[in-house]
């Protein structure tokens, strides 16, 4: 990333007009993708669009509701993350690999550090989210924030209602692997790369893409944690000059949460009363985890590859 080629500097959308267009595409495709997913699922399951909407907004945790939630998430995510990234790429007469970078080889040491970074970041982000939830809010803002949290939590609990390993594999693909690749491609591959060209200092570019990353997740209480991860992902991408270690870290971060959720739901008596937040949002775990997080991040960013 810090060795961006002159070729990309000459691309027509390698500026903030390009980023503005990309963000507009994301917004439009999010709206269209939502409507399209409702139509596809309505046709596939023989339901009215109103029935689909009702089960997605207020899931009843039936098999139908769970499947609708997972497929809707898949369709919408591909539509508003994947398609804008591809449109931007080919509008710049580029190829996806140009934004992903092509390392000569992946170093085993860096792979291990990427895994450690993803695992150790979980408790740190969970504690940040927990601290944000303790901040008192007032009036309508507090009520709106509470409703958004409840809806978001209900949607994820519905999708993560996994009865067997096959469903775990599906959730790992939809909620861990797919975001790891599409979000890194969009935010670190495209937005960060363009921002580095526009800002004089790399820190400003890293801050910009992390802010966009956090805001587009539309989660007030998770905002600091998502911003932190966005900044870390951006720093690793900037120093490594490709996205492959980012994808590993991102997948591990998301996948570990899903796997822990599955384990707790199927654990023996005495453990199944715990939630992922009970385990992860714990200062006793987060403090040593933050040290591991710092060491692994240092290892991945101490020098460009």
N, C-alpha and C positions, 0 to 999 in steps of 0.2 A: 504494500500500500504506500509506503514511503518512497517507492521507486516507480511511481506511476509513469507510464510511457507517454512520450509526446503524441503518439497516435491517439490515445484517449483524450488528451487535452483538446484535440481538434474535433471531437465528436459534437454534433449539433446540440445535444441535450446534456452536455457535461457542465451544467451550470445550475443556478438556483431556479431558473425558469423550468429547467428539466425536472428538478425535484418538485417544484410546485405542481407541474403537470402530473408527475407520478403520484403525489399525495391526493390530487383531485381524482385520478383514476381509481385509487384505493377506495376513496369515499363512494364514488359512483358504483364501482363493482361490488362494494359491500351491500349497498342498497339493492342492486339488481340481483346479486347472489342470494340474498335472503329471500327475495320473491321467487327466484328460480328454484331454490331448494324446496320451498313450500309446494310449488307446482309439480316438481319431479316426484316428491314423496307422496303427494296427493294422488298422482296417477299410479305410482308403484304399489301403494297399499290400499287403493280403492276408497280413500277417505276424501271428504271435502277439505278445501284449503283451510276453512275455519276450524275443523277438527284437528288438522295438523298443527295449526298455530296454537291451539289450546293445549295440546299435549307437549309442545315444545316450551311454552311459557310456564305452564304449571304441570310438570310431569307427574304421573301417578306411579312411576316405578314398575309399570307392567313391562312385559317383554316388548310390546309394541312401542311404548314410550321410550324405552332404552334404545331400541334400534333406530327410531326416528331421530333421537338426539345425536347419536353417533354419525348417522348418514348426513344429517343437516350440518353438523360441524365440519365434516369432511368436504362436502360440496362448497360451503361458504368459504372455508379456509383456502381451498384451491382457487376459488374464483376471485377472492379479493386480495390474496397474497401472490399466488402463482402467476395469474394472467397479467396483472399490471407489471410484474417484474419481467416477464417475457416480452410484453409489448415494448417496454422501455429498452430492453436489450436489443431487439431487432430494429427498433426505430433509430438506434445509434449505430446500425450496421455492425453490431457486435454479436458475439456468441456467449452463452451462459458461462463457458469456461473462462472467458476473459474476466468476468467478475468474480468467479470462484478462485481463480489462481490455479496454477499447476505445479505443485512442488515436485522436485525430482524424486523424492521418496519421503514417507512419513517415518520420523524417528521414533523408535519404541519408547525412549525416555519421555519424549513429548506426549505420546499417546497416554502413558501412565499419568503424567502430570495433568493432562486434560481430564482424565477420569477422576482423579483426586480433586481437581478444581470443581467439577460438577457436583460431586458428593458433598464436599465441605461447604459449598456455598448454600446448600439447602437450609441448614439450621440458622445461618446468618440472615438469610432473606426472611425466614419464618419469624425470627425475633423482631426484625424491622417491621414486618407486617403487624405483629402483635402489639408493638409499641404504638404504631399508628392508630390502631383500634382503641387505644386508651385516651386518645386526644378528644376532649369534649367538643361536640359540634352543636350548633344552635338552629332552632326553628326548622323551616322547610328543608334546608340543606342537610340537616341531620337525618330527617325522615327519608329524603331521597337517597342518601348514602346507605342507609339501613336497608331500604328496599332493594337497591342494586346488589348489595352484598347477599341478601337472602335469595334473590333470583339467580345470581351467579353460582352460589353454593348449591342450590337445588339442581341446577343444570348439570354441574360437574358430578354431583353425587349420583344423579340419574345415569349419566354416561359411564361412571365408574362402578356401577353395580355389576360386578363380574362374578360369575358363578363357577367358571372353570378356566383352565389355562388358555384355551382357545380365545376366550373373550379378553383375557389379559393381553394376548398377542395383538388382537385387534386394537385395543386401547393404546398399546405401546406404539403401534403404527400411526393411528390417527392423532393422538395427543402428544406424542414424543418425537417420533422419527420425522413425520411430515413437518411439524413446526421447526424442528432443528434445521432442516434443509431450506425450507421456503423463507423463514424469517432471517436466517443468515444471508441467504442470497439477496433478499430485499434490503435489509437494514445495513449489514456490514459490507455486502458485495457492491450494492449500488449507491445507497444514500451516503454511506461513509466515504466511499471512493470519490463521489462528486463533491462532498463537503470538504475533503482534504484539498481539492483544487481551488476552492473558494476562500478558505480561511488561511491566514498567514501562519497561525499556530495550530499544530495538530490537536492540542487540548480542546480548542474551540470546536473543531470538527467532531471530535469524540463526544463532547458535551451535546452538540446538536443532534447527532444521530441517536444518542442514548435518550434524549428528551423525547424525540419523535417516537422511539420504540416504546417508551413508558406510557406516553399519552394515548397511543393507539390501542393499548391494551384495555383502556376504559375501566380501570379499577383504582379507585381512590386510595384505599388502604394499602394496596400492593405497590403503589406508585414508587416509593423510595427503593424498595427491593428490586423492582423491575428496572428502574433507572440504573441501579448499581450493576446489575447483570449486563445491561446494555452497554455500559461504559467498559466493563471488563471484557466482554466479547469484542468490542471495538478496539480496545488496546491490544488484545491478542492478534486480531486480524491485521492491525496496522504494523505490528512488529514482525509477524510471521509472513506477511504479504500473500496470504491465502486464507481460505475459510475452513479447511478440513479439520483442524484441531477444534475450531469453534463448534462445528457440527457435532463432534464427539462430546464436548463438554455440555452443549445444549441438550443433546439426547439423554445423556446421563442425568442431568439435572431434572428434566421432565420425567424420564423413565423411572428414576428412583422413587419419586413421589407416588407414581401410579403403582409400582411394585409394592411399596410399603402399604399403600391403601389396600391392595389385594391381600397381602399377608395378614394384616390386622383383621380383615373381614373373615378370614378363614383360620385364624389362630385358635389355639386351645383356650379353654376357659381361663380367665385371668388376664388375657391379653386382648381379647376381642372387645373389651370395653374402652380401650384406648382409641384415640383418633390420631391422624398424622400430626395435627397441630400439638397434641399433648406431648408427643415425642420430640418433634423438631423445634418448636418454639420454646426452647429450654436454654437458659443462659449457661448452665453447666455443660451443655453440649456445644453451644454456639461459640463459647470462648476458645476452647482448643481447636474447634473447626475453623475459626477465623485465622488461626496461626497456620494451619495446613493450607488454607485458601491462599494466604499471603505467600507461602513458600512455593506452591505450585504455580501461582501467577508470576512470581519472580522468575521461575525456571522457564516459563513460556515466553517471557517478554524481555529477558535481560539482554538479548541481542537479536538482530534480525537474522532470519534464516537465509 
